[in-house]
Amino acid sequence: MALFRLNFSVDDIVSGKVDRPVSSGDFTVMGVYDMGIGAFDGIAYKDGIAMVADQLNDRVLVFKVDVNADKPISFVAEHHGYIMPHGVAISAMRNHLAVTAYGDNSVIVQPIPGMIQNVEMTTEIQ
């Protein structure tokens, strides 16, 4: 899992203000967290919490993201029980998680465990 800061505006690419291909010099690596071999697919981000679907390992990973911390990415939790999870979403109140899964063609909506709901965030990604 890597957190990058774009050194350009996506709007500038869409509008044509950036008329060259972006390169590695156009990104800054903010943080990296090694979760081993995986196949990260969908991601949901809300209020400093990132949830990532890992299809290869049939799991959803939860991270705390704080760009001002010494370690901008912190592992919070890992949830199993999905078959090839594809997409994830966090409810507006940050109390439910929705996961779509290719493996059994399902949509699972479940409460987010309290430990994730209570992760404090004071910093927004800018």
N, CA and C of each residue as an Amber inpcrd file, in Angstrom:
protein
   378
   0.8740000  -1.1580000   0.0000000   0.0000000   0.0000000   0.0000000
   0.9160000   1.2130000   0.0000000   0.7230000   2.1050000  -0.9370000
   1.5440000   3.3070000  -1.0310000   0.6420000   4.5310000  -1.1030000
   1.0620000   5.5810000  -0.4350000   0.3480000   6.8460000  -0.4570000
   1.1970000   7.8310000  -1.2400000   0.6460000   8.3520000  -2.3280000
   1.3570000   9.2890000  -3.1880000   0.7010000  10.6650000  -3.1220000
   1.5070000  11.6890000  -3.2310000   0.9930000  13.0450000  -3.4300000
   1.2690000  13.4050000  -4.8810000   0.2370000  13.8370000  -5.5810000
   0.3910000  14.2720000  -6.9630000   0.9640000  15.6860000  -6.9610000
   2.0130000  15.9110000  -7.7300000   2.6170000  17.2380000  -7.8180000
   2.0370000  18.0230000  -8.9880000   0.7900000  17.7350000  -9.3010000
   0.0700000  18.4090000 -10.3720000  -1.4110000  18.2570000 -10.0950000
  -2.2080000  18.9890000 -10.7810000  -3.6580000  18.8850000 -10.6360000
  -4.2120000  17.9650000 -11.7230000  -5.0480000  17.0340000 -11.3310000
  -5.6970000  16.1730000 -12.3180000  -6.5070000  17.0300000 -13.2900000
  -7.0960000  18.1120000 -12.7890000  -7.8410000  19.0290000 -13.6670000
  -6.9510000  19.6040000 -14.7620000  -5.6520000  19.8260000 -14.4610000
  -4.7400000  20.3620000 -15.4750000  -4.5280000  19.3650000 -16.6160000
  -4.5550000  18.0870000 -16.3130000  -4.4170000  17.0760000 -17.3660000
  -5.6770000  17.0520000 -18.2170000  -6.8280000  17.0510000 -17.5640000
  -8.1060000  16.9970000 -18.2760000  -8.2820000  18.2220000 -19.1640000
  -7.8880000  19.3910000 -18.6500000  -8.0760000  20.6270000 -19.4120000
  -7.0070000  20.8320000 -20.4770000  -5.9290000  20.0160000 -20.4540000
  -4.8710000  20.1520000 -21.4480000  -3.7450000  21.0630000 -21.0200000
  -3.7760000  21.6140000 -19.7970000  -2.6850000  22.4770000 -19.3250000
  -1.3810000  21.6940000 -19.1750000  -1.4990000  20.4150000 -18.8390000
  -0.3320000  19.5320000 -18.8230000  -0.3830000  18.7570000 -20.1220000
   0.5400000  19.0460000 -21.0140000   0.4870000  18.4470000 -22.3490000
   1.5990000  17.4320000 -22.5810000   2.0660000  16.8430000 -21.4990000
   3.1020000  15.8250000 -21.5940000   2.7100000  14.6610000 -20.6910000
   3.2430000  13.4930000 -20.9530000   2.9610000  12.3730000 -20.0490000
   3.5710000  12.6500000 -18.6700000   2.8700000  12.2740000 -17.6270000
   3.4230000  12.4440000 -16.2880000   4.4900000  11.3740000 -16.0710000
   5.4400000  11.6730000 -15.2110000   6.5320000  10.7420000 -14.9270000
   6.7030000  10.6110000 -13.4180000   7.6580000   9.8060000 -12.9930000
   7.8810000   9.5850000 -11.5610000   8.2310000  10.8790000 -10.8360000
   8.7740000  11.8530000 -11.5280000   9.0770000  13.1420000 -10.9130000
   7.8370000  13.9540000 -10.5870000   6.6900000  13.5200000 -11.0750000
   5.4310000  14.2240000 -10.8300000   4.6840000  13.6970000  -9.6070000
   5.2910000  12.7480000  -8.8920000   4.6760000  12.1460000  -7.7110000
   5.6550000  12.2110000  -6.5430000   5.1330000  12.3220000  -5.3500000
   5.9300000  12.2200000  -4.1400000   5.3690000  11.0640000  -3.3250000
   6.2290000  10.1440000  -2.9090000   5.7980000   9.0370000  -2.0650000
   5.6990000   9.5540000  -0.6360000   4.4880000   9.5090000  -0.0870000
   4.2480000   9.9990000   1.2760000   4.4800000   8.8980000   2.3080000
   4.1210000   7.6700000   1.9580000   4.2740000   6.5610000   2.8900000
   4.0150000   5.2410000   2.2040000   4.5540000   4.1770000   2.7900000
   4.3910000   2.8320000   2.2520000   4.1480000   1.8850000   3.4250000
   3.2270000   0.9450000   3.2230000   2.9820000  -0.0990000   4.2200000
   2.9570000  -1.4220000   3.4840000   3.8480000  -2.3520000   3.8460000
   3.9770000  -3.6280000   3.1450000   2.9960000  -4.6410000   3.7100000
   2.0250000  -5.0460000   2.8970000   1.0520000  -6.0670000   3.2910000
   1.3060000  -7.3790000   2.5660000   2.4470000  -7.5210000   1.9430000
   2.7470000  -8.7420000   1.2190000   2.1220000  -8.7380000  -0.1620000
   2.0770000  -9.9160000  -0.7660000   1.5200000 -10.0390000  -2.1180000
   0.0120000  -9.9360000  -2.0430000  -0.5530000  -9.1100000  -2.9050000
  -1.9960000  -8.9350000  -2.9450000  -2.4290000  -8.4450000  -4.3060000
  -3.6990000  -8.2600000  -4.4450000  -4.2700000  -7.6950000  -5.6670000
  -5.2800000  -6.6450000  -5.2290000  -4.7680000  -5.4600000  -4.9080000
  -5.6260000  -4.3820000  -4.4390000  -6.5130000  -3.9170000  -5.5770000
  -7.7800000  -3.7670000  -5.2750000  -8.7480000  -3.4040000  -6.3040000
  -9.4470000  -2.1150000  -5.8970000 -10.6140000  -2.2010000  -5.3020000
 -11.3530000  -1.0070000  -4.9260000 -10.8350000  -0.4020000  -3.6380000
 -11.0300000   0.9080000  -3.5100000 -10.6330000   1.6140000  -2.2920000
 -11.7190000   2.6170000  -1.9280000 -11.9280000   2.7790000  -0.6340000
 -12.8350000   3.8130000  -0.1270000 -12.0500000   4.6130000   0.8990000
 -12.2120000   5.9350000   0.8620000 -11.5250000   6.8110000   1.8160000
 -12.5390000   7.7630000   2.4250000 -12.5260000   7.8800000   3.7420000
 -13.4110000   8.8210000   4.4270000 -12.7920000   9.1810000   5.7650000
 -12.6280000  10.4660000   5.9940000 -12.2000000  10.9830000   7.3010000
 -10.9580000  10.2910000   7.8440000  -9.9650000  10.0830000   6.9900000
  -8.7130000   9.5040000   7.4520000  -8.6730000   8.0030000   7.5240000
  -9.7170000   7.3350000   7.0700000  -9.7470000   5.8740000   7.0360000
  -9.8000000   5.4270000   5.5730000  -8.8900000   4.5250000   5.2000000
  -8.8850000   3.9420000   3.8550000  -9.1640000   2.4580000   3.9860000
 -10.1290000   1.9770000   3.2170000 -10.4480000   0.5500000   3.1700000
 -10.1680000   0.0650000   1.7610000  -9.4260000  -1.0330000   1.6590000
  -8.9550000  -1.5270000   0.3750000  -9.3730000  -2.9850000   0.1940000
  -9.9720000  -3.2910000  -0.9520000 -10.3180000  -4.6720000  -1.2890000
  -9.0800000  -5.3600000  -1.8570000  -8.7390000  -6.5140000  -1.3070000
  -7.6180000  -7.3250000  -1.7790000  -8.2030000  -8.6240000  -2.3310000
  -8.3850000  -8.6820000  -3.6680000  -9.0130000  -9.8420000  -4.3070000
  -8.2140000 -11.1210000  -4.1210000  -6.8990000 -11.0350000  -4.2010000
  -6.0670000 -12.2280000  -4.1470000  -6.2060000 -12.9640000  -2.8140000
  -6.3270000 -12.2230000  -1.7360000  -6.3600000 -12.8170000  -0.4020000
  -7.7420000 -12.8060000   0.2470000  -8.7730000 -12.4860000  -0.5440000
 -10.1620000 -12.5040000  -0.0650000 -10.3250000 -11.7320000   1.2430000
  -9.8410000 -10.4920000   1.2350000  -9.8920000  -9.6920000   2.4560000
 -10.0840000  -8.2160000   2.1400000 -10.4840000  -7.4770000   3.1600000
 -10.5400000  -6.0220000   3.1040000  -9.5960000  -5.5180000   4.1820000
  -8.7000000  -4.6270000   3.7870000  -7.7230000  -4.0540000   4.7030000
  -8.1460000  -2.6520000   5.0860000  -7.8800000  -2.2790000   6.3280000
  -8.2430000  -0.9580000   6.8230000  -6.9720000  -0.2490000   7.2940000
  -6.8030000   0.9910000   6.8440000  -5.6460000   1.7990000   7.2020000
  -6.0850000   3.1600000   7.7280000  -5.3190000   3.6980000   8.6430000
  -5.4560000   5.0920000   9.0650000  -4.4730000   5.8840000   8.2110000
  -4.9200000   7.0160000   7.6760000  -4.0820000   7.8530000   6.8170000
  -3.9820000   9.2390000   7.4470000  -2.7380000   9.6610000   7.7100000
  -2.4810000  10.9930000   8.2760000  -1.1810000  11.5020000   7.6720000
  -1.2690000  12.3870000   6.6930000  -0.0810000  12.8430000   5.9660000
   0.8860000  13.6250000   6.8430000   0.4660000  14.0730000   8.0100000
   1.3540000  14.8250000   8.8980000   2.0240000  13.9560000   9.9570000
   1.7210000  12.6740000   9.9730000   2.3040000  11.7630000  10.9590000
   3.6620000  11.2610000  10.4710000   4.4660000  10.7650000  11.4100000
   5.7580000  10.1740000  11.0330000   5.5510000   8.9830000  10.1020000
   4.5210000   8.2000000  10.3600000   4.1330000   7.0940000   9.4820000
   2.7530000   7.4310000   8.9330000   2.6820000   7.9820000   7.7210000
   1.3990000   8.4300000   7.1770000   0.3560000   7.3390000   6.9730000
   0.8010000   6.0730000   6.8560000  -0.1260000   4.9580000   6.6910000
   0.0760000   4.0080000   7.8650000  -1.0130000   3.7400000   8.5990000
  -0.9640000   2.8100000   9.7210000  -2.0100000   1.7290000   9.5090000
  -1.6130000   0.4880000   9.6760000  -2.5360000  -0.6340000   9.5550000
  -3.4670000  -0.6400000  10.7630000  -4.7850000  -0.8160000  10.5180000
  -5.7760000  -0.8410000  11.5910000  -6.3780000  -2.2260000  11.7440000
  -6.8370000  -2.8230000  10.6340000  -7.5400000  -4.1020000  10.7400000
  -7.5570000  -4.8100000   9.3990000  -7.8800000  -6.1060000   9.4630000
  -8.0190000  -6.9520000   8.2830000  -9.2890000  -7.7750000   8.4600000
 -10.1420000  -7.7810000   7.4370000 -11.4000000  -8.5250000   7.5150000
 -11.4530000  -9.5750000   6.4130000 -11.8120000 -10.7950000   6.7810000
 -11.9190000 -11.9120000   5.8370000 -13.3890000 -12.2980000   5.6740000
 -13.6500000 -13.2470000   4.8000000 -15.0050000 -13.7430000   4.6110000
 -15.6090000 -13.3350000   3.2800000 -14.8280000 -12.6930000   2.4410000
 -15.2890000 -12.2750000   1.1170000 -14.6490000 -13.2050000   0.0910000
 -15.3230000 -13.3880000  -1.0450000 -14.7570000 -14.1840000  -2.1200000
 -14.4660000 -13.2410000  -3.2830000 -13.2070000 -12.9360000  -3.4640000
 -12.7310000 -11.9890000  -4.4770000 -13.4030000 -10.6180000  -4.3320000
 -13.1790000  -9.9380000  -3.2100000 -13.7840000  -8.6130000  -3.0450000
 -13.2790000  -7.6530000  -4.1130000 -14.1710000  -6.8100000  -4.5710000
 -13.8510000  -5.9110000  -5.6830000 -13.9920000  -4.4360000  -5.2810000
 -15.1290000  -4.0590000  -4.7770000 -15.3700000  -2.6630000  -4.4260000
 -15.6900000  -2.5310000  -2.9510000 -15.3610000  -1.3780000  -2.3880000
 -15.6780000  -1.0940000  -0.9830000 -16.2410000   0.3160000  -0.8790000
 -17.0930000   0.5050000   0.1200000 -17.6550000   1.8270000   0.3880000
 -17.8640000   1.9590000   1.8860000 -17.7150000   3.1830000   2.3730000
 -17.9100000   3.4910000   3.7870000 -19.1470000   4.3740000   3.8950000
 -20.0230000   4.0570000   4.8350000 -21.2380000   4.8580000   5.0000000
 -20.8930000   6.2600000   5.5060000 -21.8080000   7.1900000   5.2890000
 -21.5920000   8.5840000   5.6810000 -21.2880000   8.7360000   7.1700000
 -21.8870000   7.9090000   7.9820000 -21.6650000   7.9900000   9.4320000
 -20.4540000   7.1560000   9.8710000 -19.7850000   6.5230000   8.9050000
 -18.6260000   5.6680000   9.1520000 -18.9570000   4.5310000  10.1160000
 -20.1720000   3.9820000   9.9630000 -20.5630000   2.8640000  10.8340000
 -20.9140000   1.5900000  10.0580000 -20.9470000   1.6690000   8.7270000
 -21.1990000   0.4880000   7.9040000 -20.2110000   0.4470000   6.7370000
 -19.9330000  -0.7650000   6.3110000 -19.0480000  -1.0340000   5.1940000
 -19.8310000  -1.8420000   4.1740000 -19.6990000  -1.5000000   2.9020000
 -20.3050000  -2.2860000   1.8300000 -19.1760000  -2.8450000   0.9730000
 -19.2580000  -4.1240000   0.6570000 -18.2380000  -4.8000000  -0.1450000
 -18.9300000  -5.5440000  -1.2730000 -18.4910000  -5.3070000  -2.5120000
 -18.9550000  -6.1180000  -3.6350000 -17.9160000  -7.1940000  -3.8760000
 -18.3680000  -8.3770000  -4.2520000 -17.4440000  -9.4940000  -4.4480000
 -17.7500000 -10.2130000  -5.7530000 -16.7080000 -10.3920000  -6.5750000
 -16.8390000 -11.1230000  -7.8350000 -17.0980000 -12.5990000  -7.6070000
 -16.4290000 -13.1720000  -6.6210000 -16.4290000 -14.6160000  -6.4310000
 -17.7950000 -15.2280000  -6.2450000 -18.6710000 -14.5610000  -5.5000000
 -20.0200000 -15.0950000  -5.3000000 -21.0940000 -14.1040000  -5.7480000
 -20.6840000 -13.0940000  -6.5260000 -21.6070000 -12.1180000  -7.0940000
 -22.4850000 -11.4900000  -6.0090000 -21.8360000 -11.0340000  -4.9230000
 -22.5930000 -10.5320000  -3.7830000 -22.2840000  -9.0730000  -3.4740000
 -23.1940000  -8.4840000  -2.7190000 -22.9770000  -7.1880000  -2.0880000
 -23.2330000  -7.4070000  -0.6040000 -22.2230000  -7.1600000   0.1910000
 -22.3160000  -7.3830000   1.6380000 -22.2830000  -6.0320000   2.3270000
 -23.2900000  -5.7500000   3.1320000 -23.3180000  -4.5350000   3.9490000
 -23.2700000  -4.9970000   5.3930000 -22.3120000  -4.4800000   6.1390000
 -22.1320000  -4.9280000   7.5130000 -21.6670000  -3.7770000   8.3940000
 -21.9270000  -3.8700000   9.6830000 -21.4150000  -2.8450000  10.5940000
 -19.8880000  -2.8570000  10.6040000 -19.3050000  -1.6890000  10.7230000
 -17.8570000  -1.5810000  10.8720000 -17.5460000  -1.7750000  12.3490000
 -16.5940000  -2.6330000  12.6580000 -16.2580000  -2.8280000  14.0730000
 -15.9110000  -1.5160000  14.7700000 -16.2400000  -1.4200000  16.0460000
 -16.0290000  -0.1970000  16.8220000 -14.6130000   0.3210000  16.7880000
 -13.6220000  -0.5770000  16.7080000 -12.2320000  -0.1320000  16.7080000
 -11.9320000   0.7620000  15.5090000 -12.6290000   0.5580000  14.4040000
 -12.4160000   1.3890000  13.2220000 -13.2290000   2.6720000  13.3380000
 -14.4500000   2.5730000  13.8470000 -15.2850000   3.7580000  14.0120000
 -14.6260000   4.7740000  14.9280000 -13.8590000   4.2930000  15.8970000
 -13.2830000   5.1690000  16.8990000 -11.8950000   5.6860000  16.5630000
 -11.3580000   5.3600000  15.3850000 -10.0540000   5.8830000  14.9930000
 -10.1910000   7.3890000  14.8240000  -9.4010000   8.1190000  15.5660000
  -9.4580000   9.5840000  15.5160000  -8.6330000  10.1150000  14.3580000
  -9.1810000  11.0820000  13.6550000  -8.4510000  11.7400000  12.5860000
  -8.5940000  13.2280000  12.7430000  -7.4820000  13.9260000  12.6450000
  -7.5140000  15.3760000  12.7470000  -6.9710000  16.0280000  11.4980000
  -6.4190000  15.2530000  10.5810000  -5.7690000  15.7900000   9.4070000
  -6.4430000  15.2940000   8.1380000  -6.6870000  16.1770000   7.2200000
  -7.2240000  15.8090000   5.9220000  -6.1000000  15.7900000   4.8930000
  -6.2090000  14.9370000   3.9000000  -5.2520000  14.9350000   2.7940000
  -5.5480000  16.1580000   1.9400000  -4.5240000  16.9080000   1.6460000
  -4.7060000  18.1330000   0.8540000  -3.9830000  18.0370000  -0.4680000
